[in-house]
Amino acid sequence: MSKYAELFKAAKSDIPLGENDNSHETPQSGHMLFTLLFVDDEENVLNALKRVFMEENYEVITAGSGDEALKLIESNPVHLIVSDY
């Protein structure tokens, strides 16, 4: 799999950071680490998505339901949510 994360790297100055921003930076590059939230009720699907993005420059969090996802985004900054229908 190609490194799609290279397309989405942002320098620190490209994204305004708030006082309570818990965004992560990669120590090697100083670039922001984007957080993806995958929501699906099938554990196998979530595990497959984690494997796909394991080598990319993303923090991946998962939720098994919409309620669980809402709780996670209350305490975690999320840049992209992918959910099944």
Secondary structure, 3 states (H helix, E strand, C coil): CCCHHHHHCCCHHHCCCCCCCCCEECCCCCCEEEEEEEECCCHHHHHHHHHHHCCCCEEEEEECCHHHHHHHHHHCCCCEEEECC
